[in-house]
Amino acid sequence: MNPFSAFVVFLIIWWVVLFMILPIGVRGQAEEDDVARGTEPGAPTKANMRWKVKVTTIITLILWLIICAVITFGLIDLEWLVGDIEDF
């Protein structure tokens, strides 16, 4: 896998993991009874984005290393998929 492909795989995994982490621990202003004037009542009171970015990066790094190892060492053979496509 070339460096650009590895970087693209990392970014895709990072964004997917971030969107899975974002809703964790979020409480809206209406739930906290602290709605600021002119804002949406469902807006979060504390987003904890630094923590979420750190956790996202750590999880992504682990998943990315596993996926790179699988691709680099050929642990999963995808030739059966190509063979099935050529049969059509």
C-alpha positions, 0 to 999 in steps of 0.5 A: 500500500502506498503512503497516499492510500494509507493516508486516505484509509486513515482519514476515512476510518477517522471520520467514521469513528468520530461520527460514532463517538460524537453523541457519547455523553452529550446533554442538551441545554434543555436537559440541563435547564440552562437554555441560552437565549437565541440558541437551540434547546437541543444544543449541547452544553459541553461537547468535550471535543478535545477528549473526543478527538483524542479517543477518535485518533487512538481508536482509528490508529489501532483499526488502521494498523490492523487494516494495513497489516491485513492489506500488506501481508495479504491475510485476506485473499480477495481473488475469489471476489475478482473471479466471481466478477469476471464470470458475469 
